Amino acid sequence: MQVHVEIAAPTLFWLPGLPISNTVMTAILSSLVLIVLARLMTKNMLLVPGRLQCIGELVVEQFLTIGEQTADARRARRFLPVAGTAFLFILTANWLGILPFFGEGELFLQHGEEKVNILRSANSDLNVTLAMSLIVFFLVEYIGFRSGGLAYAKEFIWPGLFIEVISHLARPVALALRLFGNILAGEILLTVMTLLVPLVVPAFFLGFEMFVGIVQALIFALLTLAFLSMSTAHEAAHHLAEEAGEDLTHH
């Protein structure tokens, strides 16, 4: 018995100038699942919500409640679309990745003598997690400079230049490696346990990996929310100062 694990995601086919790997296929599938669910949940919005609408509202409310513990209510609501989308996409990709026909499953393409799996957990590919982390990184810096202006730029001026630059550059690296490492490790664990003990034991690890999928999605989303909130700290301070001035005027 031999377990073969490839860290690099193999290319299934090429679009003009763009390689499509099995992890990209899963990322596309995850996006389609979310789009269909969002459409079904919001197609007929009612004051008395139906089952699907109720589930959607519950997910949004619960994530917003958790987000308000990371940032204030105003910024949690402002950045909910970004952080919430990251959470739902990562969670969907993680849960799809533990289904039986993902990874070492029965869906494969024959490339010469090599069998290449069509589907594989998207977040077990460092390219996917790094791409998401870079999106967060550039969004954080854009919003920071847009909202804070010179006050935000001053953080990068000497003597804080080296520390701030390293701190900001380390964020996407840490986000990408944390998610990639945990999901890849879980994929390897499930593969090994399924080969060793095909029935009862893998079911336990399957449940554990579902829990890990939630935790990793939540960590990525909350860190995204935290970074976005930190980038608007100067704007928030100015907003609080204005509110305090208005209160003093009223008194």
RAVENDA-V196426 format. One record per backbone hydrogen bond with DSSP energy under -1.0 kcal/mol. NH is the residue of the N-H (numbers start at 1). CO is the residue of the C=O. E is the energy in kcal/mol with one decimal. If there is no record, write none. Layout:
nh: [NH NH]
co: [CO CO]
e: [E E]
//
This chain:
nh: [12 13 15 18 20 22 25 26 27 28 29 30 31 32 33 34 35 36 37 38 39 40 41 42 54 55 56 57 58 59 60 61 62 63 64 65 66 67 68 69 70 71 76 77 78 79 83 84 85 86 87 88 89 90 91 92 93 94 95 96 97 99 102 103 105 109 111 114 116 118 124 125 129 130 131 132 133 134 135 136 137 138 139 140 141 142 143 144 145 146 147 148 149 151 153 154 155 156 157 160 164 165 166 167 168 169 170 174 175 176 177 178 179 180 181 182 183 184 185 186 187 188 189 190 191 192 193 194 195 196 197 204 205 206 207 208 209 210 211 212 213 214 215 216 217 218 219 220 221 222 223 224 225 226 227 228 229 230 231 233 236 237 238 239 240 241 242 243 244 245 246 247 248 249 250 251]
co: [20 20 18 15 13 10 21 22 23 24 25 26 27 28 29 30 31 32 33 34 35 36 37 38 50 51 52 53 54 55 56 57 58 59 60 61 62 63 64 66 67 67 72 73 74 75 79 80 81 82 83 84 85 86 87 88 89 90 91 92 93 96 99 119 103 116 114 111 109 107 121 122 125 126 127 128 129 130 131 132 133 134 135 136 137 138 139 140 141 142 143 144 145 148 149 150 152 153 154 157 160 161 162 163 164 165 166 170 171 172 173 174 175 176 177 178 179 180 181 182 183 184 185 186 187 188 189 190 191 192 193 200 201 202 203 204 205 206 207 208 209 210 211 212 213 214 215 216 217 218 219 220 221 222 223 224 225 226 227 230 232 233 234 235 236 237 238 239 240 241 242 243 244 245 246 247]
e: [-2.9 -1.3 -3.1 -2.5 -2.9 -1.3 -1.9 -1.6 -2.1 -2.5 -2.4 -2.9 -2.1 -2.4 -2.4 -2.1 -2.4 -2.5 -2.4 -2.7 -2.2 -2.5 -2.4 -1.6 -2.4 -2.0 -2.3 -2.6 -2.2 -2.3 -2.2 -2.7 -2.6 -2.3 -2.4 -2.3 -2.1 -2.7 -2.0 -1.1 -1.3 -2.6 -2.6 -2.0 -1.8 -2.4 -2.4 -3.0 -1.5 -2.2 -2.2 -2.5 -2.7 -2.4 -2.5 -2.5 -2.6 -2.6 -2.6 -2.5 -1.8 -1.6 -1.9 -1.6 -2.4 -3.2 -3.1 -2.1 -3.1 -2.1 -1.6 -1.3 -1.8 -2.6 -1.8 -2.1 -2.1 -2.5 -1.8 -2.0 -2.5 -2.7 -2.1 -2.7 -2.3 -2.3 -2.6 -2.4 -2.5 -2.3 -2.6 -2.7 -1.3 -1.5 -2.0 -2.1 -1.1 -1.8 -1.5 -1.7 -2.7 -2.7 -2.3 -2.4 -2.5 -2.5 -2.0 -2.7 -2.6 -2.5 -2.6 -2.2 -1.8 -2.5 -2.7 -1.9 -2.1 -2.5 -2.1 -1.9 -2.2 -2.3 -2.4 -2.4 -2.0 -2.5 -2.6 -2.1 -1.6 -2.2 -2.9 -1.2 -1.7 -2.3 -1.9 -2.0 -2.5 -1.7 -1.7 -2.5 -2.3 -1.6 -2.4 -2.9 -1.8 -2.5 -2.6 -2.2 -2.2 -2.7 -2.4 -2.1 -2.4 -2.6 -2.7 -2.3 -2.3 -2.5 -1.8 -1.4 -2.5 -2.4 -2.1 -2.2 -2.5 -2.1 -2.1 -2.1 -2.5 -2.3 -2.3 -2.1 -2.2 -2.0 -2.3 -2.0]
//
